[in-house]
């Protein structure tokens, strides 16, 4: 039996994949259910980046602090 290769796997098997035009609120909703997951941001066939709950919380602190100035 041949060992599977990376090309045999689908990124949607273990990750949440969203389009680049997805609202941040939708990503937050996904991460609130599965905070340990990463969200892959895709445009066409390319992965543009990865968003985690930690990313969301770090930006939330930045926005809160900026609005108090």
Backbone as numpy.savetxt, mean C-alpha at the origin, in Angstrom:
# Nx Ny Nz CAx CAy CAz Cx Cy Cz
9.26 -32.68 -9.05 8.42 -31.50 -9.05 9.30 -30.25 -9.05
9.03 -29.34 -9.99 9.82 -28.12 -10.09 9.40 -27.12 -9.03
10.40 -26.45 -8.50 10.13 -25.38 -7.54 9.53 -24.19 -8.28
8.49 -23.53 -7.71 7.90 -22.37 -8.38 8.90 -21.22 -8.45
8.74 -20.40 -9.45 9.58 -19.21 -9.60 8.75 -17.97 -9.27
9.42 -16.85 -9.15 8.74 -15.60 -8.85 7.70 -15.28 -9.92
7.99 -15.58 -11.16 7.05 -15.29 -12.24 5.77 -16.12 -12.14
5.81 -17.21 -11.37 4.62 -18.04 -11.17 3.67 -17.44 -10.14
4.15 -16.50 -9.38 3.36 -15.92 -8.29 2.61 -14.68 -8.76
1.51 -14.44 -8.12 0.75 -13.22 -8.37 0.94 -12.29 -7.18
1.21 -11.01 -7.43 1.40 -10.09 -6.32 0.13 -9.87 -5.53
-1.01 -10.20 -6.13 -2.28 -10.04 -5.41 -2.53 -11.19 -4.45
-1.70 -12.23 -4.47 -1.86 -13.35 -3.55 -1.62 -12.94 -2.10
-0.64 -12.09 -1.88 -0.26 -11.74 -0.51 -0.24 -10.25 -0.24
-0.57 -9.45 -1.22 -0.50 -8.01 -1.05 -1.78 -7.35 -1.56
-2.04 -6.18 -1.06 -3.13 -5.37 -1.56 -2.55 -4.51 -2.68
-3.18 -4.51 -3.83 -2.71 -3.73 -4.97 -3.79 -2.72 -5.33
-3.39 -1.44 -5.44 -4.33 -0.39 -5.81 -3.78 0.41 -6.98
-4.68 1.05 -7.69 -4.28 1.93 -8.79 -3.71 3.23 -8.22
-2.90 3.90 -9.01 -2.27 5.14 -8.55 -3.28 6.25 -8.27
-4.47 6.14 -8.80 -5.51 7.15 -8.58 -6.40 6.84 -7.39
-6.07 5.80 -6.62 -6.87 5.41 -5.46 -6.77 6.47 -4.37
-7.89 6.78 -3.75 -7.90 7.77 -2.66 -7.19 7.22 -1.43
-6.53 8.11 -0.72 -5.82 7.71 0.50 -6.80 7.12 1.51
-8.02 7.64 1.56 -9.02 7.12 2.49 -9.33 5.65 2.22
-9.30 5.23 0.96 -9.53 3.83 0.63 -8.36 2.96 1.10
-7.15 3.49 0.95 -5.96 2.76 1.42 -6.02 2.64 2.95
-6.40 3.72 3.61 -6.53 3.69 5.07 -7.56 2.65 5.51
-8.64 2.56 4.77 -9.68 1.58 5.08 -9.12 0.16 4.99
-8.37 -0.12 3.94 -7.75 -1.44 3.77 -6.76 -1.72 4.91
-5.95 -0.72 5.25 -4.93 -0.92 6.28 -5.54 -1.00 7.67
-6.72 -0.44 7.88 -7.35 -0.54 9.19 -7.80 -1.98 9.46
-8.12 -2.71 8.42 -8.51 -4.12 8.55 -7.27 -5.00 8.68
-6.22 -4.67 7.94 -4.98 -5.46 7.91 -3.78 -4.53 8.08
-3.55 -4.00 9.27 -2.48 -3.00 9.45 -1.07 -3.52 9.21
-0.89 -4.83 9.22 0.45 -5.37 8.99 0.76 -5.53 7.50
-0.25 -5.35 6.66 -0.05 -5.51 5.22 0.59 -4.27 4.60
1.10 -4.44 3.42 1.60 -3.33 2.62 0.68 -3.19 1.41
0.50 -1.96 0.97 -0.32 -1.69 -0.21 0.62 -1.31 -1.35
0.56 -2.07 -2.42 1.37 -1.76 -3.60 0.58 -0.84 -4.50
1.21 0.25 -4.93 0.56 1.23 -5.80 1.04 0.96 -7.23
0.07 0.71 -8.11 0.38 0.27 -9.46 -0.19 1.24 -10.49
0.58 1.45 -11.56 0.11 2.22 -12.71 0.50 1.43 -13.95
-0.50 0.96 -14.67 -0.21 0.07 -15.80 0.38 -1.21 -15.28
1.52 -1.59 -15.81 2.20 -2.80 -15.35 3.29 -2.53 -14.34
3.46 -1.27 -13.95 4.55 -0.88 -13.06 4.07 -0.66 -11.63
4.85 -1.10 -10.67 4.62 -0.79 -9.26 5.35 0.52 -8.98
4.59 1.54 -8.58 5.17 2.86 -8.32 5.70 3.01 -6.90
5.11 2.26 -5.99 5.55 2.39 -4.61 4.77 1.49 -3.68
5.10 1.61 -2.41 4.49 0.80 -1.36 4.05 1.74 -0.24
2.85 1.50 0.27 2.32 2.29 1.39 2.02 1.33 2.53
2.45 1.71 3.73 2.17 0.92 4.93 1.42 1.78 5.92
0.88 1.15 6.96 0.19 1.90 8.01 1.16 2.90 8.66
2.41 2.51 8.79 3.42 3.41 9.37 3.56 4.68 8.52
3.53 4.54 7.21 3.60 5.70 6.31 2.42 6.64 6.55
1.24 6.07 6.67 0.03 6.87 6.87 0.12 7.62 8.19
0.50 6.92 9.26 0.58 7.57 10.56 1.66 8.64 10.61
2.77 8.44 9.94 3.84 9.45 9.96 3.39 10.71 9.22
2.65 10.56 8.15 2.14 11.72 7.42 1.03 12.41 8.19
0.24 11.63 8.92 -0.84 12.21 9.73 -0.25 13.14 10.79
0.83 12.71 11.44 1.50 13.56 12.43 2.02 14.84 11.78
2.58 14.71 10.60 3.12 15.87 9.87 2.00 16.86 9.56
0.87 16.37 9.07 -0.25 17.23 8.72 -0.82 17.90 9.95
-0.97 17.15 11.05 -1.47 17.73 12.30 -0.56 18.83 12.81
0.75 18.60 12.79 1.71 19.61 13.27 1.74 20.83 12.36
1.64 20.65 11.07 1.67 21.76 10.12 0.42 22.63 10.28
-0.72 22.00 10.58 -1.95 22.78 10.70 -1.99 23.59 11.98
-1.14 23.27 12.96 -1.10 24.00 14.23 -0.19 25.22 14.17
0.58 25.35 13.08 1.53 26.46 12.96 0.85 27.70 12.44
